[in-house]
């Protein structure tokens, strides 16, 4: 999975193109604390682009 961004607040917006319609986008996320220490990865989530 390519890295998308570091976010400081929710929600995250990922702009896709018309060519992505009907494809499945997969995401994984994890928190990083103020010391830069990452937490565990969440379950990978998929959603069909519509």
N, C-alpha and C positions, 0 to 999 in steps of 0.2 A: 504494500500500500504506500502510495506517495504521501509525504508530509503535507498537510494543508496549512496549518497555522497554530500559533499559540493564542489562546483566548483568555481575556481577563474577566469576561462576563458572558452570560448566555443571552440569547441563543446564538449559535454559530450559523452563518449563512454561506452556502456553497453554491455559487452560480454555475449552472450547466448550460449547454447549448442545445439547439433543436436536434442535433445529431445524437444526443444522449437519450432522447425519448424512447421509452420502452426497455431501456437497459436497467440493470440493477446496480445501484451505488452501494458500496459497503463502507462502513465506518467503524473505527475503534477509537477509544478515548481513555485518557487517564489524567488524574490530577497531579500537579507538581506543586509542592509547598513553597513557601517563601525562601527556603534555603536551596531550592532547585532539586530537591529529592523527589523522584517520581514515585507515584503509587502504583498499584497493580492495574493492568489493562482490564477494561470492561469486556464483556462478551461482544464479539463482532456482530454488528447489526446491519441488515440490508433493507433497502427500500427501492421499489421500482420508480424510475423517473417518469413523471407524468406532467 
